[in-house]
Amino acid sequence: MPKAKSKAQQQAAGAALSAKRGETKVSDLQGASKDMYESMSEDELDEMASTDRSDLPDTADDD
């Protein structure tokens, strides 16, 4: 299962998960959260959204 690599990624996964569960509107999603909603399962999003944020950078460095 995927783990979030940054706080921004973890937050986007949380937004996508909320929409996947019907708690928020899919039309409210933008950018990465919309892409995650379309390409990831609820289980994958749950795993990524539940990643501990304390040791994550604000954004991920692209290598």
KOLGU-4560 file (N, C-alpha, C; in nm, 3 decimals, padded with zeros to 5 digits):
<recs>
<n_xx: 00.083 n_yy: -00.118 n_zz: 00.000 ca_xx: 00.000 ca_yy: 00.000 ca_zz: 00.000 c_xx: 00.087 c_yy: 00.124 c_zz: 00.000 mol: A seq: 1 type: MET>
<n_xx: 00.041 n_yy: 00.230 n_zz: -00.065 ca_xx: 00.122 ca_yy: 00.351 ca_zz: -00.073 c_xx: 00.122 c_yy: 00.429 c_zz: 00.057 mol: A seq: 2 type: PRO>
<n_xx: 00.233 n_yy: 00.493 n_zz: 00.084 ca_xx: 00.246 ca_yy: 00.584 ca_zz: 00.198 c_xx: 00.269 c_yy: 00.723 c_zz: 00.141 mol: A seq: 3 type: LYS>
<n_xx: 00.213 n_yy: 00.824 n_zz: 00.204 ca_xx: 00.232 ca_yy: 00.962 ca_zz: 00.161 c_xx: 00.378 c_yy: 01.002 c_zz: 00.178 mol: A seq: 4 type: ALA>
<n_xx: 00.430 n_yy: 01.078 n_zz: 00.084 ca_xx: 00.568 ca_yy: 01.124 ca_zz: 00.089 c_xx: 00.578 c_yy: 01.269 c_zz: 00.135 mol: A seq: 5 type: LYS>
<n_xx: 00.463 n_yy: 01.338 n_zz: 00.151 ca_xx: 00.462 ca_yy: 01.476 ca_zz: 00.197 c_xx: 00.327 c_yy: 01.507 c_zz: 00.263 mol: A seq: 6 type: SER>
<n_xx: 00.324 n_yy: 01.616 n_zz: 00.338 ca_xx: 00.199 ca_yy: 01.659 ca_zz: 00.401 c_xx: 00.096 c_yy: 01.696 c_zz: 00.295 mol: A seq: 7 type: LYS>
<n_xx: 00.142 n_yy: 01.757 n_zz: 00.187 ca_xx: 00.050 ca_yy: 01.795 ca_zz: 00.079 c_xx: -00.014 c_yy: 01.672 c_zz: 00.015 mol: A seq: 8 type: ALA>
<n_xx: 00.065 n_yy: 01.568 n_zz: -00.005 ca_xx: 00.014 ca_yy: 01.445 ca_zz: -00.065 c_xx: -00.084 c_yy: 01.376 c_zz: 00.031 mol: A seq: 9 type: GLN>
<n_xx: -00.053 n_yy: 01.377 n_zz: 00.159 ca_xx: -00.141 ca_yy: 01.316 ca_zz: 00.258 c_xx: -00.274 c_yy: 01.390 c_zz: 00.264 mol: A seq: 10 type: GLN>
<n_xx: -00.269 n_yy: 01.522 n_zz: 00.255 ca_xx: -00.390 ca_yy: 01.603 ca_zz: 00.258 c_xx: -00.475 c_yy: 01.581 c_zz: 00.133 mol: A seq: 11 type: GLN>
<n_xx: -00.411 n_yy: 01.571 n_zz: 00.017 ca_xx: -00.483 ca_yy: 01.545 ca_zz: -00.108 c_xx: -00.550 c_yy: 01.409 c_zz: -00.103 mol: A seq: 12 type: ALA>
<n_xx: -00.482 n_yy: 01.310 n_zz: -00.046 ca_xx: -00.540 ca_yy: 01.177 ca_zz: -00.034 c_xx: -00.662 c_yy: 01.180 c_zz: 00.059 mol: A seq: 13 type: ALA>
<n_xx: -00.656 n_yy: 01.260 n_zz: 00.164 ca_xx: -00.769 ca_yy: 01.274 ca_zz: 00.254 c_xx: -00.890 c_yy: 01.335 c_zz: 00.185 mol: A seq: 14 type: GLY>
<n_xx: -00.866 n_yy: 01.434 n_zz: 00.102 ca_xx: -00.976 ca_yy: 01.497 ca_zz: 00.027 c_xx: -01.037 c_yy: 01.398 c_zz: -00.072 mol: A seq: 15 type: ALA>
<n_xx: -00.952 n_yy: 01.323 n_zz: -00.141 ca_xx: -01.001 ca_yy: 01.223 ca_zz: -00.237 c_xx: -01.079 c_yy: 01.113 c_zz: -00.165 mol: A seq: 16 type: ALA>
<n_xx: -01.029 n_yy: 01.072 n_zz: -00.050 ca_xx: -01.098 ca_yy: 00.968 ca_zz: 00.027 c_xx: -01.236 c_yy: 01.016 c_zz: 00.072 mol: A seq: 17 type: LEU>
<n_xx: -01.244 n_yy: 01.139 n_zz: 00.116 ca_xx: -01.371 ca_yy: 01.196 ca_zz: 00.158 c_xx: -01.473 c_yy: 01.194 c_zz: 00.043 mol: A seq: 18 type: SER>
<n_xx: -01.427 n_yy: 01.227 n_zz: -00.076 ca_xx: -01.516 ca_yy: 01.224 ca_zz: -00.193 c_xx: -01.552 c_yy: 01.080 c_zz: -00.230 mol: A seq: 19 type: ALA>
<n_xx: -01.456 n_yy: 00.989 n_zz: -00.220 ca_xx: -01.480 ca_yy: 00.849 ca_zz: -00.252 c_xx: -01.587 c_yy: 00.790 c_zz: -00.161 mol: A seq: 20 type: LYS>
<n_xx: -01.589 n_yy: 00.836 n_zz: -00.036 ca_xx: -01.687 ca_yy: 00.788 ca_zz: 00.062 c_xx: -01.820 c_yy: 00.863 c_zz: 00.055 mol: A seq: 21 type: ARG>
<n_xx: -01.828 n_yy: 00.964 n_zz: -00.032 ca_xx: -01.951 ca_yy: 01.040 ca_zz: -00.049 c_xx: -01.970 c_yy: 01.149 c_zz: 00.055 mol: A seq: 22 type: GLY>
<n_xx: -01.865 n_yy: 01.181 n_zz: 00.130 ca_xx: -01.875 ca_yy: 01.283 ca_zz: 00.234 c_xx: -01.861 c_yy: 01.424 c_zz: 00.178 mol: A seq: 23 type: GLU>
<n_xx: -01.794 n_yy: 01.438 n_zz: 00.066 ca_xx: -01.780 ca_yy: 01.566 ca_zz: -00.003 c_xx: -01.808 c_yy: 01.544 c_zz: -00.151 mol: A seq: 24 type: THR>
<n_xx: -01.828 n_yy: 01.653 n_zz: -00.223 ca_xx: -01.860 ca_yy: 01.644 ca_zz: -00.366 c_xx: -01.734 c_yy: 01.620 c_zz: -00.448 mol: A seq: 25 type: LYS>
<n_xx: -01.744 n_yy: 01.533 n_zz: -00.545 ca_xx: -01.632 ca_yy: 01.506 ca_zz: -00.636 c_xx: -01.599 c_yy: 01.633 c_zz: -00.713 mol: A seq: 26 type: VAL>
<n_xx: -01.699 n_yy: 01.713 n_zz: -00.743 ca_xx: -01.677 ca_yy: 01.837 ca_zz: -00.819 c_xx: -01.593 c_yy: 01.939 c_zz: -00.742 mol: A seq: 27 type: SER>
<n_xx: -01.580 n_yy: 01.921 n_zz: -00.611 ca_xx: -01.497 ca_yy: 02.011 ca_zz: -00.530 c_xx: -01.349 c_yy: 01.977 c_zz: -00.536 mol: A seq: 28 type: ASP>
<n_xx: -01.316 n_yy: 01.859 n_zz: -00.588 ca_xx: -01.176 ca_yy: 01.817 ca_zz: -00.596 c_xx: -01.102 c_yy: 01.891 c_zz: -00.705 mol: A seq: 29 type: LEU>
<n_xx: -00.973 n_yy: 01.916 n_zz: -00.681 ca_xx: -00.887 ca_yy: 01.983 ca_zz: -00.779 c_xx: -00.751 c_yy: 01.917 c_zz: -00.780 mol: A seq: 30 type: GLN>
<n_xx: -00.682 n_yy: 01.926 n_zz: -00.891 ca_xx: -00.543 ca_yy: 01.883 ca_zz: -00.900 c_xx: -00.519 c_yy: 01.740 c_zz: -00.858 mol: A seq: 31 type: GLY>
<n_xx: -00.423 n_yy: 01.722 n_zz: -00.766 ca_xx: -00.379 ca_yy: 01.589 ca_zz: -00.725 c_xx: -00.492 c_yy: 01.510 c_zz: -00.661 mol: A seq: 32 type: ALA>
<n_xx: -00.576 n_yy: 01.574 n_zz: -00.582 ca_xx: -00.684 ca_yy: 01.500 ca_zz: -00.516 c_xx: -00.782 c_yy: 01.443 c_zz: -00.618 mol: A seq: 33 type: SER>
<n_xx: -00.808 n_yy: 01.516 n_zz: -00.725 ca_xx: -00.896 ca_yy: 01.467 ca_zz: -00.830 c_xx: -00.832 c_yy: 01.349 c_zz: -00.903 mol: A seq: 34 type: LYS>
<n_xx: -00.703 n_yy: 01.360 n_zz: -00.932 ca_xx: -00.631 ca_yy: 01.249 ca_zz: -00.996 c_xx: -00.631 c_yy: 01.125 c_zz: -00.906 mol: A seq: 35 type: ASP>
<n_xx: -00.608 n_yy: 01.145 n_zz: -00.778 ca_xx: -00.608 ca_yy: 01.033 ca_zz: -00.683 c_xx: -00.746 c_yy: 00.968 c_zz: -00.676 mol: A seq: 36 type: MET>
<n_xx: -00.850 n_yy: 01.048 n_zz: -00.674 ca_xx: -00.986 ca_yy: 00.997 ca_zz: -00.669 c_xx: -01.013 c_yy: 00.903 c_zz: -00.786 mol: A seq: 37 type: TYR>
<n_xx: -00.966 n_yy: 00.944 n_zz: -00.904 ca_xx: -00.994 ca_yy: 00.869 ca_zz: -01.026 c_xx: -00.906 c_yy: 00.744 c_zz: -01.039 mol: A seq: 38 type: GLU>
<n_xx: -00.786 n_yy: 00.745 n_zz: -00.981 ca_xx: -00.692 ca_yy: 00.637 ca_zz: -01.008 c_xx: -00.666 c_yy: 00.542 c_zz: -00.891 mol: A seq: 39 type: SER>
<n_xx: -00.715 n_yy: 00.573 n_zz: -00.772 ca_xx: -00.684 ca_yy: 00.492 ca_zz: -00.655 c_xx: -00.810 c_yy: 00.435 c_zz: -00.591 mol: A seq: 40 type: MET>
<n_xx: -00.796 n_yy: 00.319 n_zz: -00.528 ca_xx: -00.908 ca_yy: 00.258 ca_zz: -00.457 c_xx: -00.927 c_yy: 00.325 c_zz: -00.322 mol: A seq: 41 type: SER>
<n_xx: -01.040 n_yy: 00.299 n_zz: -00.259 ca_xx: -01.067 ca_yy: 00.356 ca_zz: -00.127 c_xx: -00.963 c_yy: 00.306 c_zz: -00.027 mol: A seq: 42 type: GLU>
<n_xx: -00.925 n_yy: 00.179 n_zz: -00.036 ca_xx: -00.824 ca_yy: 00.124 ca_zz: 00.055 c_xx: -00.689 c_yy: 00.193 c_zz: 00.039 mol: A seq: 43 type: ASP>
<n_xx: -00.649 n_yy: 00.218 n_zz: -00.087 ca_xx: -00.522 ca_yy: 00.287 ca_zz: -00.112 c_xx: -00.525 c_yy: 00.429 c_zz: -00.058 mol: A seq: 44 type: GLU>
<n_xx: -00.636 n_yy: 00.498 n_zz: -00.081 ca_xx: -00.650 ca_yy: 00.634 ca_zz: -00.031 c_xx: -00.651 c_yy: 00.637 c_zz: 00.121 mol: A seq: 45 type: LEU>
<n_xx: -00.717 n_yy: 00.540 n_zz: 00.183 ca_xx: -00.721 ca_yy: 00.533 ca_zz: 00.329 c_xx: -00.580 c_yy: 00.515 c_zz: 00.386 mol: A seq: 46 type: ASP>
<n_xx: -00.502 n_yy: 00.428 n_zz: 00.324 ca_xx: -00.366 ca_yy: 00.404 ca_zz: 00.369 c_xx: -00.281 c_yy: 00.531 c_zz: 00.357 mol: A seq: 47 type: GLU>
<n_xx: -00.293 n_yy: 00.599 n_zz: 00.244 ca_xx: -00.213 ca_yy: 00.720 ca_zz: 00.222 c_xx: -00.258 c_yy: 00.834 c_zz: 00.314 mol: A seq: 48 type: MET>
<n_xx: -00.388 n_yy: 00.847 n_zz: 00.331 ca_xx: -00.441 ca_yy: 00.955 ca_zz: 00.415 c_xx: -00.409 c_yy: 00.934 c_zz: 00.563 mol: A seq: 49 type: ALA>
<n_xx: -00.388 n_yy: 00.809 n_zz: 00.602 ca_xx: -00.362 ca_yy: 00.781 ca_zz: 00.744 c_xx: -00.214 c_yy: 00.783 c_zz: 00.778 mol: A seq: 50 type: SER>
<n_xx: -00.128 n_yy: 00.816 n_zz: 00.682 ca_xx: 00.015 ca_yy: 00.827 ca_zz: 00.708 c_xx: 00.041 c_yy: 00.932 c_zz: 00.815 mol: A seq: 51 type: THR>
<n_xx: 00.127 n_yy: 00.900 n_zz: 00.912 ca_xx: 00.163 ca_yy: 00.994 ca_zz: 01.017 c_xx: 00.233 c_yy: 01.116 c_zz: 00.956 mol: A seq: 52 type: ASP>
<n_xx: 00.182 n_yy: 01.234 n_zz: 00.984 ca_xx: 00.234 ca_yy: 01.357 ca_zz: 00.924 c_xx: 00.355 c_yy: 01.414 c_zz: 00.995 mol: A seq: 53 type: ARG>
<n_xx: 00.384 n_yy: 01.370 n_zz: 01.115 ca_xx: 00.485 ca_yy: 01.436 ca_zz: 01.196 c_xx: 00.624 c_yy: 01.437 c_zz: 01.133 mol: A seq: 54 type: SER>
<n_xx: 00.660 n_yy: 01.335 n_zz: 01.058 ca_xx: 00.793 ca_yy: 01.329 ca_zz: 00.998 c_xx: 00.795 c_yy: 01.363 c_zz: 00.849 mol: A seq: 55 type: ASP>
<n_xx: 00.683 n_yy: 01.407 n_zz: 00.796 ca_xx: 00.675 ca_yy: 01.435 ca_zz: 00.653 c_xx: 00.714 c_yy: 01.580 c_zz: 00.622 mol: A seq: 56 type: LEU>
<n_xx: 00.781 n_yy: 01.602 n_zz: 00.507 ca_xx: 00.805 ca_yy: 01.740 ca_zz: 00.464 c_xx: 00.675 c_yy: 01.801 c_zz: 00.413 mol: A seq: 57 type: PRO>
<n_xx: 00.671 n_yy: 01.933 n_zz: 00.404 ca_xx: 00.549 ca_yy: 01.999 ca_zz: 00.354 c_xx: 00.519 c_yy: 01.957 c_zz: 00.211 mol: A seq: 58 type: ASP>
<n_xx: 00.621 n_yy: 01.950 n_zz: 00.127 ca_xx: 00.606 ca_yy: 01.904 ca_zz: -00.011 c_xx: 00.717 c_yy: 01.803 c_zz: -00.040 mol: A seq: 59 type: THR>
<n_xx: 00.690 n_yy: 01.717 n_zz: -00.137 ca_xx: 00.788 ca_yy: 01.616 ca_zz: -00.174 c_xx: 00.887 c_yy: 01.672 c_zz: -00.276 mol: A seq: 60 type: ALA>
<n_xx: 01.012 n_yy: 01.635 n_zz: -00.262 ca_xx: 01.113 ca_yy: 01.673 ca_zz: -00.361 c_xx: 01.101 c_yy: 01.581 c_zz: -00.480 mol: A seq: 61 type: ASP>
<n_xx: 01.094 n_yy: 01.637 n_zz: -00.599 ca_xx: 01.091 ca_yy: 01.554 ca_zz: -00.720 c_xx: 01.234 c_yy: 01.524 c_zz: -00.760 mol: A seq: 62 type: ASP>
<n_xx: 01.265 n_yy: 01.395 n_zz: -00.771 ca_xx: 01.401 ca_yy: 01.356 ca_zz: -00.810 c_xx: 01.415 c_yy: 01.349 c_zz: -00.960 mol: A seq: 63 type: ASP>
</recs>
